[in-house]
Amino acid sequence: IRFKVNKGWSTAVLLFLCPYVMKEEKSKRVLLGMSGGTDSSVAAILLQDAGYEVTGVTFRFYEKEGDTAYLDDARTLCSRLHIPHIAYDVRDRFRKRIITYFIGEYLKGRTPVPCTLCNNQLKWPLLQQLADEHGIPFIASGHYVRKRLIGERWHIIQGADPDKDQSFFLWGLPQDIIARMLLPLGELTKTRVREIASERGFQKVASKRDSLGVCFCPGDYRTYLRKHTQTGDIVPGPIFDEQRNYMGMHEGYPFYTIGQRRGLGIYLNKALFVKEIIPEENAVILADNLRSLEHTAFYLSHWHLPHPEAVFDPQAELIVKIRYRKQANRCSVSLASDNRLYVHLHEPLASIACGQAAVFYRKEVVLGGGIIDSTE
């Protein structure tokens, strides 16, 4: 097997790709999810350099005002690399599974995690499905994440670039998908990825801006909800303090999230925080002390653990995150009688919202996660 080694390639990248190349000399085909952006484009370059026969697929999940420039970008890149390109229209499925969920969670007074749902239930399963249909053994993406076989189970590992690590979104992937994944950007920084694109003559790719926020709702989600809900779904209602004293009116409870401090419409000489959202009463409860928003435990539904014993071990040094970045909290986990996961926090944590994802880590290893169902 020959590698085309480029200037600046890290040894880590070569060591990462090499086992898969050596193991699959007879079948080195990979289906790569290509958005047309910097990351998936460089992933295509690296996989091809590593000796893989790459096929690019661009999923048509959502197109604002019919904008298909991303499709043209992906096709152009594939043409330059002389690799096949597939455009796969799943807009209707995306709308029903992701957008409907996104709106529905806010209408329930919860905080949705659409990127987590999309990755675990749509994007990667679709890659697997299409790969099977085309007889392709491997699937790949431009995610900044790694994987590792620990014992007999595959685990997602944090990416080497802490500012771009995307492991938080992949806790729900099953073993059969992780086993087939190739992740060429896992050992690289975003800066290095842009340099590779530039060095290889893909200047437009190198200078592309990173996508921010939810793909179908990159701006203020409140504007999106106003446009995509029915008349009467979101109406003004009362704001109370913790003692149920009336404080004013809100514009609609879906426009508020637990822990929110700005944009409350109540102006006092002290900080105020959203403590509770009560859809049944169309009410929002505010607190003037962040500590009153603290919880020491919560329950998870829709959980997934590739190695349950490692999580339920009372001696395990577990970290749980409920944010993509920042918060990392020590915890213990057990199975409740109703088959939900009970997560006991070693230190109180504020602003835990139902609907959010919670992801377990042991150092850099993802041990699973779930959706926050209730707090205590």
Secondary structure as UniProt FT lines:
FT   TURN            7..8
FT   HELIX           11..23
FT   TURN            24..26
FT   STRAND          29..33
FT   HELIX           38..49
FT   TURN            50..51
FT   STRAND          53..60
FT   HELIX           64..66
FT   HELIX           69..81
FT   STRAND          85..89
FT   HELIX           91..94
FT   HELIX           95..99
FT   HELIX           100..107
FT   TURN            108..109
FT   HELIX           114..118
FT   HELIX           119..123
FT   HELIX           124..133
FT   TURN            134..135
FT   STRAND          138..140
FT   STRAND          145..150
FT   TURN            151..152
FT   STRAND          153..158
FT   TURN            162..164
FT   HELIX           167..169
FT   TURN            171..172
FT   HELIX           175..178
FT   TURN            179..180
FT   STRAND          181..182
FT   TURN            184..187
FT   HELIX           190..199
FT   TURN            200..201
FT   HELIX           203..206
FT   TURN            215..216
FT   HELIX           221..228
FT   TURN            231..233
FT   STRAND          237..240
FT   TURN            242..243
FT   STRAND          246..250
FT   HELIX           253..255
FT   TURN            258..259
FT   STRAND          273..278
FT   HELIX           279..281
FT   STRAND          283..287
FT   HELIX           290..293
FT   STRAND          294..304
FT   HELIX           308..312
FT   TURN            314..315
FT   STRAND          318..321
FT   STRAND          329..335
FT   TURN            337..338
FT   STRAND          341..350
FT   TURN            354..355
FT   STRAND          357..362
FT   TURN            363..364
FT   STRAND          365..375
//
